[in-house]
Amino acid sequence: RPPWYVEFWTYLQLGFKHIVPQGLDHMLFVLALFFLGQTWRKLLAQTTVFTIAHATTLFLSRYGVVHVPGRIVEPLIAFSIACIALENIWSPRLGPARLVLVFAFGLVHGLGFAGSLAEVKFPENQFLLALLGFNLGVDFGQLLVIAVALLAVGWWRDRPWFRTRIMIPSCSAIAATGLFWTVQRVLT
């Protein structure tokens, strides 16, 4: 077996690639989180809750505690994208219920991660290290998405017109994409 740091690096890269460039659905979900995370603290709270949730279901599915078929999980992931984006439009404030919703959707996304990683061999003797590397890679991918969003539109987040000119149109497009994918994934 390769040394632990090689295993860790391998799974860190795998987690990153699962978001950027392969996870367009996960990128849109993170963008939807970005649009209602008015402060760094609120954005960090949402992404942390999301990470804890998807790590939990990834861990539980790896040990056979939970398994949901992809034909169910994939439409739910797409629907979660639409729900978060629509909530951004309907609710201009981030409340405690949002974190519960993000956690629930994080559990669903974790099942999606587990399904896509079913073919990947995690090392039995270093599973937790590989899982940690994968989750950190996912987090780095999410941070890159947030950084790009900040560079693209972050300059205007404090402007009074940001919500009507940037956030609502962007979230409308994200929601429409999520709903389209939901229907598409249900029908295929």
C-alpha positions in Angstrom: 0.0 0.0 0.0 1.2 3.6 -0.6 2.0 5.7 2.4 -0.9 7.4 4.2 -0.2 10.9 2.8 -0.3 9.5 -0.8 -3.7 7.9 0.0 -4.9 11.1 1.6 -3.8 13.2 -1.4 -5.4 10.8 -3.8 -8.8 11.0 -2.1 -8.5 14.8 -1.6 -8.1 15.2 -5.4 -11.0 12.8 -6.0 -13.3 14.9 -3.7 -12.2 18.1 -5.4 -12.9 16.7 -8.8 -16.3 15.4 -7.7 -17.2 19.1 -7.3 -15.0 20.8 -9.9 -15.4 20.0 -12.8 -17.6 16.9 -12.5 -20.3 18.1 -10.1 -22.3 20.8 -11.8 -25.4 19.9 -9.6 -23.3 20.3 -6.5 -21.8 23.6 -7.8 -25.3 25.0 -8.4 -26.4 24.0 -4.9 -23.3 25.8 -3.4 -24.1 28.8 -5.5 -27.6 28.9 -4.2 -26.2 28.8 -0.6 -23.9 31.6 -1.6 -26.7 33.9 -2.7 -28.4 33.8 0.7 -25.3 33.8 2.8 -25.2 37.5 3.3 -22.2 37.3 5.7 -19.2 35.1 5.9 -20.5 33.7 9.2 -23.9 32.7 7.6 -22.3 31.3 4.5 -19.8 29.3 6.6 -22.6 28.0 8.8 -24.5 26.7 5.7 -21.5 25.1 4.0 -20.3 23.5 7.3 -23.8 22.0 8.0 -23.9 20.7 4.4 -20.4 19.2 4.8 -21.2 17.5 8.1 -24.4 16.0 6.6 -22.9 14.7 3.4 -19.9 13.2 5.3 -22.4 11.5 7.6 -24.3 9.7 4.9 -21.2 8.9 3.0 -19.8 7.3 6.1 -23.0 5.5 6.9 -23.5 4.2 3.4 -20.0 3.0 3.2 -20.7 0.7 6.2 -24.0 -0.4 4.8 -26.2 1.4 7.4 -28.1 3.3 4.7 -28.5 2.8 1.0 -30.9 4.6 -1.3 -30.9 3.7 -5.1 -29.6 6.3 -7.5 -33.0 6.5 -9.2 -34.3 8.1 -6.0 -31.3 10.1 -4.9 -30.5 11.8 -8.2 -33.9 13.4 -8.6 -33.9 14.4 -4.9 -30.5 16.1 -5.4 -31.9 18.1 -8.4 -35.0 19.0 -6.4 -32.9 20.2 -3.5 -31.1 22.7 -5.8 -34.5 24.1 -6.9 -35.8 24.3 -3.3 -32.8 26.2 -2.0 -32.8 28.6 -5.0 -36.6 29.2 -4.6 -36.2 29.8 -0.9 -33.7 32.4 -1.7 -36.2 34.2 -3.8 -39.2 33.9 -1.4 -37.3 34.5 1.8 -34.8 37.4 1.9 -33.5 36.4 5.4 -31.5 33.4 6.5 -33.4 31.8 9.5 -32.6 28.7 11.6 -34.9 26.5 9.5 -32.6 27.1 6.6 -29.8 25.3 8.4 -32.1 22.3 9.1 -33.1 22.3 5.4 -29.4 22.5 4.3 -28.5 19.6 6.6 -31.4 17.5 5.2 -30.3 18.2 1.7 -26.7 17.5 2.7 -27.7 14.1 3.7 -29.2 13.5 0.3 -26.1 14.9 -1.5 -24.0 12.5 0.6 -26.0 9.6 -0.7 -25.3 10.9 -4.2 -21.6 11.0 -3.4 -21.8 7.5 -2.0 -23.5 6.3 -5.2 -20.8 7.8 -7.4 -18.1 6.4 -5.2 -19.5 2.9 -5.1 -17.1 1.8 -7.8 -14.1 3.4 -6.1 -12.1 1.3 -3.8 -11.5 2.9 -0.4 -8.6 1.4 1.4 -9.9 -0.8 4.2 -7.0 -0.1 6.5 -7.1 3.7 6.0 -10.8 4.3 5.3 -11.2 7.2 7.7 -8.2 8.9 6.3 -9.4 8.5 2.8 -12.9 9.7 3.8 -11.4 12.7 5.5 -9.3 13.4 2.3 -12.4 13.1 0.1 -14.5 15.4 2.3 -11.7 18.0 2.4 -11.4 17.8 -1.3 -15.2 18.4 -1.6 -14.8 21.4 0.8 -12.0 22.8 -1.3 -14.1 22.4 -4.4 -17.0 24.2 -2.7 -14.7 27.0 -1.5 -13.5 27.5 -5.1 -17.1 27.8 -6.3 -17.7 30.4 -3.6 -14.5 32.3 -4.4 -15.4 32.5 -8.1 -18.9 33.7 -7.2 -17.4 36.3 -4.9 -15.1 37.5 -7.7 -17.9 37.6 -10.2 -20.6 39.3 -8.2 -19.4 39.7 -4.7 -18.4 43.3 -5.2 -22.1 44.2 -5.4 -23.5 42.1 -2.5 -24.1 45.2 -0.3 -25.8 47.2 -3.0 -29.5 47.8 -2.6 -30.1 46.4 -6.1 -28.1 43.2 -5.7 -31.2 41.2 -4.7 -33.4 42.3 -7.6 -30.8 42.5 -10.4 -28.4 39.6 -9.5 -29.6 37.3 -6.8 -33.2 36.8 -8.0 -32.4 36.2 -11.7 -29.5 33.9 -10.8 -31.6 31.9 -8.3 -34.4 31.7 -10.9 -32.0 30.2 -13.4 -30.7 27.8 -10.7 -34.2 26.8 -9.7 -35.3 26.3 -13.3 -32.2 24.1 -13.9 -32.9 22.1 -10.8 -36.5 21.5 -11.7 -35.5 20.5 -15.3 -33.0 18.0 -13.9 -35.6 16.7 -11.4 -38.1 15.9 -14.2 -35.3 14.6 -16.5 -33.9 12.3 -13.7 -37.4 11.0 -12.8 -38.1 10.2 -16.4 -34.8 8.4 -17.2 
